[in-house]
């Protein structure tokens, strides 16, 4: 394991242990700001809670690099007569993976209920949010108390790490490592931004970018991999093969995003020239903070970190992919940007 992957592993263990479901990111934001403060010219937290760290350059051009601080989770909806808690999802929690998971209900330990296998019924795997409940031993809990996955950190063989909330604390770890490098100087003025509310509204990215007004925005976020038995027919992205230069995201209606072709081509060219492995993808069913630039008119690109089990109580990443993202971004930010005008 290299020094960089070892450092990233430590950052992941640290960052994933801090709760911060969408809309309630204050603790995660404060911790992230503390990690950036030794390296940045300035660090501030805006009114929504996003963290903005500035690194001064001399090219006269301004680039933002963003990763989101918030995570999916649950919230207490009501106290049931049997002592269990009814819940409502916050963001796209992976409902089929939740039964039996250990959680934290505020400061209380809890377990998401699951029917005993001896009492299994047809359709048990097709869980809806209304069917979920949490056991905390019968203690009454205030309505709207946040529920987060219990901290776990599992080191697998071959450079793989499993933990809750790697989406997108893995991106935050990349930004912290990037900050350490930018402390020695960068070509452009760079804003490293930890955004809030990505899993629900993308408002954090929108308002931070509006305030900073960069010429280009680079997003670092979890993306899909297709290297498990149930996904191999859907694409070629695999863990350990490098970060992903994404061309297109789409969910429905106006909920979509396109990479700026020139900026994305620039990243591909730099990766090739520096002998950095990258992958490519276009994704239906996935969205990110990148959609915020649609309404701001900013050129943008997305550097995806391949993940297995996104939004489940344990997600999996490869440390080499995170290291590749750090090296790519560090190289990009020390070189001139291309002309980003169209037409």
C-alpha positions, 0 to 999 in steps of 0.5 A: 500500500502506498503512502497516499492510499494509506492516508486515504484509508485513515481519512475514510475511517475518520470521515465516515464515523461522523454523522450528517444526513442530508439537511443535518450536516453541521457536525460533518461540516465542522470536522471537514472544515477543521481538516482543510483549515491547516492548508487553505488561505481561508475556510468558511461555512455558508448559511446552508452549511457548505464548507468553502476553502480557498487556495490562491493561484496566479493564473487569474482563473478560478476552479471549484472542486466539490464533494458532498458532505451529506449522506442518506439516512432515516428520520423518526416518523412516530413512536409505535404502541409496541415500542418500535419506531416508524421511520421516513427515508431521507434521500435514496436509502437502499431499502432492501439492504436495511432490515437487520442493520445496526443504526444510531437513533440520535445517540441511542443504538438501534436495529432496523427490524427484520422478520425472523426467517422462520416467519418469512413471508412472500415479498419480504425482500420487497421492502417499502419505507412504511414496512420499516421499523427500528428497535431501540428497546422501547425508549420514546424518541423525539419525532424527527430524530435522525437515524444513521447507519452505525459506524463500521469500517471493514478492510477487505483484501486487495485494497478494498474498503467497506463502510457506511457513507463512502458516498460521498465521504470518499470524495471528501477524503479526496478533497482533503488529500488535494488540499495538502498538495495545494498548500504548496501552491497551485496554478489556478485559484481553487475552491474546495467545497464540501456541499450539503443537501446533495442527497435531497435538493442539491441546494448546497452546491447551487448556492456555493457555486453562485457565491464563488462564481468559478469558470469551471466546476469539477465534481467528485462523487460516488458512481456505479460499478458493474463488476458484481454478478448481478450488474456485469451486463450493464456496463464496464466500470470496475473497482480498481480500474481508475476514477470515472469520467462521466459524460451524462447523468439522467433520472427523469424529466429535468433531472439530468446533467451533461458534462462540458465536452471540452472540459471532459476531453481536457481531463481525458487528455491530461490523464493519458499524458500523465499515464493515469488510468481512467474509465468512462460512463454514461448513467441512467438512474443516478444524479449528483450535485452536478445538476446544479450547474445546469441553472448556473451555466457553468462548464463542469465535469464529474470524476466518479469514484466507483462503488458497490452497494451505493446507499446500503449500510456498507458500501465498497470502494477501491483505494486506488481509485481514490488515489487516482482521483487525487493525482488527476485533480492535482495535475489538472489544477497545475496546468492551464485550462482550455478555452471553455466557450462553445460555438 
